[in-house]
Each structure stands twice: as structure tokens, then as C-alpha cells.
Amino acid sequence: MQERCKIGVVIGNANSPHAINIMKGIDQASKECDVQLMYFMNVSSPYTAQLYPPDTSIGWDYQKSAIYDYARYVKADVLIMTYGMMSIFMKSDYGKQYLEYFRNVPCVLINEQTNRPNWTSIIVDNYNGMYELVEHLVRDHGYHNFAFLAGPPGNTDAGQRKRAFLDVMKKYDLPMDESHIETGDFSECVQTQVNALLDRIPNLQAIVCANDVMALTAYQECEKRGLHIGNDIAVTGFDDWERIRHVPVPITTIHQDSERSGYMAVYSALELARSGHGKNIVIPAKVCVRESCGCTCKQFSGFDQIENMGQKFVYEKQRNTVYRQKTWMVPMISRNMLIALQDREKFLKNALTPMSFFGVKTAQLYVFRNPVEYNIEKGWEFPNTIYLVACQDGERVEVFDEYKNEVSLEECGFYDEGSVRYQHQPSVFCLQSGSTQYGVLSVEITPEEVDMVYLISIQMANALMAYHAEKKRLSVQRERELLLEELRSKNEILNFVSERDELTQIKNRRGFMEQAMKMNRIYKNRKAIILFADMDGLKQINDNYGHAAGDIAICACADILKKAAGVHGIAGRLGGDEFALMMIGDETRAIELMETVQKEIAMYNAQGKNKFAIDMSVGCQLVLCTDELSIPMVLEKADKIMYEEKKKKGKAR
């Protein structure tokens, strides 16, 4: 079975009427030829410059050109490029450099001419179309005071249309200088330019626009000033966009068959892939005379037939209602993704679950392992791999393990081979927010859904930015918790070392005093017993049996006091052979404590484990826990009592 031809379509300004019609033609031809398409689309946002002042640092539009680079890494048999629309939003030095990447790849250029033998160009007859239209305005209407709203510099279509306009002015010796010319970007955002021409040129008779989108804005701005289109001033365009046929005064224009350009591009691509020999194709352009230039339907033949305007109105109203409903739903995608920031599976499902509502047949969400910064000064450093993390096929949404589906970009087709319901003709959108690229969204849609899915891609990118920020926050928080846990552990060790007597493992002087004061605070207004003990005969044990034996004796006394203190009391070695004990209790408990200590000493000695016997002199003091209680002073009193007991035994301290 012969493998389907893989055609990459790189298209700029994809939300413009001209681009949408080109995609319709490409789509129709691809179905006839059964080819595999991959769209890499850039969508313009012309309102940005109007909404924000020029010095505002929000200029991330250069990011959109990064989508073109994906075509470099996907091995297509042949490429179709709408270069004229791509170059509008490229950096001035990037356009020609970009074409160099594909020098050895068969390419079909739409709206651009080429002299490369392995490339084909398809371009409308811009010059003759514009020349015929402007000559009609001069010859048939007698207009002599013109303004021209040109397209973007460097664009081939715009350049040829401007040259034709100027040649007609020159042929009829009409006054024309730069004050009669303004430059737009083929978008509707040319209000400033139109009003500048109207303010600057007195008795202006006609505004010739380089395309229909700008012509519609010129039409609207003239109406705002009370000018009657076709009577007070003429307005013309280029493209024959459907909308300009249905304004109150239909706009005179030049028909270029954009769908035909896209249709021919697919067949030319297949021929180019087989033969390797390119050619230049020029599509005729036809003047469509309507009322906006001052003509009437009776004056000229070949006018558009009058459509059923009632049906058209109902259709447009229904379409606008659906569009408005979908527009309201777009922000819900990012909202529901943000709700699930800490649940990866739900986060990704919330991204793709609504896609079928927006007319998306299939969708694949690819992300980079780590977001990639795109610095306009340093250029775009393309990652080698990308990860398929979720896919949608109709109502079904599947989420994959985080790093399970690693895909090399050179092998990535940006579609799910598991889906057999559709033709797999993905359109790829960058997921970028600010200067950061997070991945791509690959969808199977019709040209009419391009602008809606573009809005969705912005929502997803912003949600991904929040997801990575949350992921980073949680990582930092976890690192901090681990550090705190480690610090607590080390502090516990330090506290244990600083509060414990190394030999006996009961509290040392510092530890005992701190715990005794804490007990005093906790058991405020309750009676407590403080005991002071001193070993008897430690020097004799050391002298007769050695210091190791003396250590054993010290530990034995410590164990006895620790046992006597129980779980709620504290015992400590104050230094040398001196010990202390504190516990809650009254007079009776104090007597029991003293008896317990003596009994434990007797039991230890009776076991006969050692050649020596141990003994302690003990002083006991009963106190009331209050804020005024001084533990050192109580110990001092207990020490005196203990010393009196030691004297009774006739033993030296």
C-alpha cells in the first residue's frame, strides 16, 4: 500500500478572510487527493497596538512566528507556505532567512514569487487587477483626487498593488505624493491611517485600499463623518471578501479566487513532489464593480445577483449567536484548568474535554518537559523532544503518564494514530505566554474554527503557566519542609546532646534546670518534691576498683533515681556524684520516694553484681509551684538537708 503524501502547510495571519479561503481550497483538494496535511498556523492580534501604548512591555507577538519553526522539524514530503501573510509579522531579517532553511525541500509558495527551480509559486495578478480598477475610477468616474491605503512593506502582494496604483496616477498625470499614502497591515486596525488621510487631503474623492479588510474600516470611518459612500467619496478594496458584498453600499473590489489558490497549491505540491520541477502560476484577478465607487447596477453588466437578504440575515444572526455562545465558553477552559492545578489528570482533562463543543474532531496536547524561554535577542533554541500528555477523540479524553510518551520532533506527526475516525489533518498552535513556550496544541478542525481555537490555545497557555508556577511553588515548599525537617532533626540531636549527661543518659545540669522550670510552669499551684542526692564512697570505689568501676556506680545511682522519678518526673546528674530529682507530689509521696530510693539501693547491692556497694545521701524539699519559685534555691536547701543526713552516716562528702 502506497504511503500517503505528507504535506506541511505553513500559514500566517490564519484568521484573515483570505487565509481562511485558502485553507478551504487546501482542505477540499486534500480530500480529493487523500493526502496527509499538517497545518502550522500563526494568528495575528492587530488590536494589541491600539489597546496598549507603544512603550508598554507586552510585545510578545514575535513568539507567534515560532510555530513556523515546527515545520522545520517535521519531515514533510512537500511544504505549502502562504509566505506573503507569514512575513507580515516576522522580524524584518527573519523572513528570507527562514526560506533558506527549506532550500532543498520542495515548496509551493502562495502570494510570493520564486526563481528556485525546485519551488512553485502561486500568485494572483495583483498588478493588472489593481491597475484596471484604478483606471476605471479615473476614466469612467473622472476622479482625480486620490488616497491610497497600502499594505505592509516587504509584502509582495502589497508592493505590486501599490506599484499599479502609482502607475495609473502617473499615466493620467494625477498629483500623488507620500501625503496621499498611508500604510496598514492588511487588518481592520487602520482607523488612524484612514482618518489621517481624510484630515490631510481636502476634497478627497476616492480611497483605494490594498485589501477588503482595510477597505471595510475606511468605509466605516467615512460613514462616521457623514460621508455617503459612492456619492461623497468612493472606497475600493481587493480580495472580494464576502462581507463587503452585504454592507448597505456594496464595495467595489478585485476578485481573487483564494480558494482556487489553496486548491491548486495541493495539486502543485503533489506534482512537485513527483517531478522536483517547479513553475510560476499567476491567477487572474477580476474587477468587481459595485456601488461604493459611484456606479449603479444598471450602468454595468456582470454585477452580483441580489441574494435573498432575509435568509442571509437569519443565517448570520444564527451564526453570530453560536459564535457568541462559544466565545462565552472559552474562558471556562482556563477557569476549570486552574481549579485543578494540584490534580494533573483533572487539569489536563479539563483542558480537552470541552474541545468537541468547539467543533474540534481530535486534539493532542504536547508539552515540553521544562518550559522553554524564547528570547528575541538570542533566538529560538528548539528542544529535541516533546511529550504527548493528553488526547481527545470526539467525546473521549485520555490522559497519559507525565513522561511516558516522549516524541522526537523529527518523527512527530502531531496526530494520534490511534484515532481512525478522521483523516488526521492537524492544525498546530503554539502554547506560549509571555516569553515562554509550554508546548503545542494539535487539533483537527475546519478553517472556520481557527480563530476560536486560537483563543483556546491562549487560555491553555496561561493555565499551563499557572500550573508550572504552582508546581514550582509546591517543589519549593517541599524542599523547605525537608530542610525544616532536617533542621528539626539536627536540633533534636543537638538538644539531646546539650541536655543529656553523656555517661548516665539522664538530664545534665542544664537539661534538669530547664525541665524543672517547665514543670513548675505547667503544674502551677500544685505541690512538688525536689530531691538532692550525693553518692557515698565514690572516691573509695575509684581508688580501690578503678574509675571504670566508679562510672558503673554513678550509672547505677542514676538508674535508681530515674526509676524513682517515673514517667512524669525528671532526674538529672548535676555534676560529679551529685544528682537531683523533681516530681509532683505531697508529703506522703515524698516519704514514699525516699523509701523507694533506699529500697532500690538495697536491691542493687543484694544482687552482688559488683565487688563494691553503692549508697546515696538524700535531701528532700517539698515546694509549691509558683512564679516566684527558685529551683536553684530549693536545690541549695535540699543539699543542706542531704549534708545533714550524710553527717549522721559519718561519711565525708
C-alpha positions, 0 to 999 in steps of 0.5 A: 500500500502506497504511503500517503503524501505528507504535506506541511502547510505553513500559514500566517495571519490564519484568521484573515478572510483570505487565509481562511479561503485558502485553507478551504481550497487546501482542505477540499483538494486534500480530500480529493487527493487523500493526502496527509496535511499538517497545518502550522498556523500563526494568528495575528492580534492587530488590536494589541497596538491600539489597546496598549501604548507603544512603550508598554512591555507586552510585545510578545507577538514575535513568539507567534512566528515560532510555530513556523519553526515546527515545520522545520522539524517535521519531515514533510514530503512537500511544504505549502507556505502562504509566505506573503501573510507569514512575513507580515509579522516576522522580524524584518531579517527573519523572513528570507532567512527562514526560506533558506532553511527549506532550500532543498525541500520542495515548496509551493509558495502562495502570494510570493514569487520564486526563481528556485527551480525546485519551488512553485509559486502561486500568485494572483495578478495583483498588478493588472487587477489593481491597475484596471480598477484604478483606471476605471475610477479615473476614466469612467468616474473622472476622479482625480483626487486620490488616497491610497491605503497600502499594505505592509512593506516587504509584502509582495502582494502589497508592493505590486498593488501599490506599484499599479496604483502609482502607475495609473496616477502617473499615466493620467498625470494625477498629483500623488505624493507620500501625503496621499499614502498611508500604510496598514497591515492588511487588518481592520486596525487602520482607523488612524491611517484612514482618518489621517488621510481624510484630515490631510487631503481636502476634497478627497474623492476616492480611497483605494485600499490594498485589501477588503479588510482595510477597505471595510474600516475606511468605509466605516470611518467615512460613514462616521463623518457623514460621508455617503459612500459612492456619492461623497467619496468612493472606497475600493478594496481587493480580495472580494471578501464576502462581507463587503458584498452585504454592507448597505453600499456594496464595495467595489473590489478585485476578485481573487479566487483564494480558494482556487489558490489553496486548491491548486497549491495541493495539486502543485505540491503533489506534482512537485513532489513527483517531478522536483520541477517547479513553475510560476502560476499567476491567477487572474484577478477580476474587477468587481464593480459595485456601488461604493465607487459611484456606479449603479447596477444598471450602468454595468453588466456582470454585477452580483445577483441580489441574494435573498437578504432575509435568509442571509440575515437569519443565517448570520444572526444564527451564526453570530449567536453560536459564535457568541455562545462559544466565545462565552465558553472559552474562558471556562477552559482556563477557569476549570484548568486552574481549579485543578492545578494540584490534580494533573489528570483533572487539569489536563482533562479539563483542558480537552474535554470541552474541545468537541463543543468547539467543533474540534474532531481530535486534539493532542496536547504536547508539552515540553518537559521544562518550559522553554524561554524564547528570547528575541535577542538570542533566538529560538533554541528548539528542544529535541523532544516533546511529550504527548500528555493528553488526547481527545477523540470526539467525546473521549479524553485520555490522559497519559503518564507525565513522561511516558510518551516522549516524541522526537520532533523529527518523527512527530506527526502531531496526530494520534494514530490511534484515532481512525475516525478522521483523516488526521489533518492537524492544525498546530498552535503554539502554547506560549505566554509571555516569553515562554513556550509550554508546548503545542496544541494539535487539533483537527478542525475546519478553517472556520474554527481557527480563530476560536481555537486560537483563543483556546490555545491562549487560555491553555497557555496561561493555565499551563503557566499557572500550573508550572508556577504552582508546581514550582511553588509546591517543589519549593515548599517541599524542599523547605519542609525537608530542610525544616525537617532536617533542621528539626532533626539536627536540633533534636540531636543537638538538644539531646546532646546539650541536655543529656549527661553523656555517661548516665543518659539522664538530664545534665545540669542544664537539661534538669534546670530547664525541665524543672522550670517547665514543670513548675510552669505547667503544674502551677499551684500544685505541690512538688518534691525536689530531691538532692542526692550525693553518692557515698564512697565514690572516691573509695570505689575509684581508688580501690576498683578503678574509675571504670568501676566508679562510672558503673556506680554513678550509672547505677545511682542514676538508674535508681533515681530515674526509676524513682522519678517515673514517667512524669518526673525528671532526674538529672546528674548535676555534676560529679556524684551529685544528682537531683530529682523533681516530681509532683507530689505531697508529703506522703509521696515524698516519704514514699520516694525516699523509701523507694530510693533506699529500697532500690539501693538495697536491691542493687547491692543484694544482687552482688553484681559488683565487688563494691556497694553503692549508697546515696545521701538524700535531701528532700524539699517539698515546694509549691509551684509558683512564679516566684519559685527558685529551683536553684534555691530549693536545690541549695536547701535540699543539699543542706538537708542531704549534708545533714543526713550524710553527717549522721552516716559519718561519711565525708562528702 
